[in-house]
Amino acid sequence: MASEPRMAVEVRPAKSSDIKLLIDLDHNFSTEYVWQLDLGQERPEFAVGFREARLPRAMAVSYPRDPRLLEDDWQDRGALFVAEAEARIFGYVCINIQIAPGALWITDLVVNTLHRRRGIGTRLMLQAQDWAREQGIRRVILEMQSKNYPGIRLAQKLAYEFSGFNDRYYENQDIALFFAKRLA
């Protein structure tokens, strides 16, 4: 599938009037690839690895959090930025600075389905990185499901490095992957 043309979007801090629009965005996605967890447990050692696996057909993936419950979470975050064009919101990035000392943690990065692959996610991530620098934060951690292949590819494109995982991290028992980047 070819990428759509880039959109001229403005990334700005969210306002309270944006919240319902953000909740209404399509948080789900589909993918033909996942990162497959391989565990080897030969006592006293164990090995963990991930490999990219192509699925036999596209899989619909539900967002690991209930978007209707996100509003309460957003009240405790460091920042929330939205991508807007033509007076419409197309995506957002949610930043938490309370999870890991000295690090900015991106817990939610969402772009509406019809506007994906147009550079909006990249713009939101770059805004999060700029905000981190302004706050004196030099490390960014990005969290996502192991099924979120589009997110994994974005992290790799932006020079984030795989930094760990947590099995059964989300309420739906999905694996969380963590990617990190040191900012200059």
Order of alpha helices (4+ residues) and beta strands (2+ residues): beta-alpha-beta-beta-alpha-beta-beta-beta-alpha-beta-alpha-beta-beta
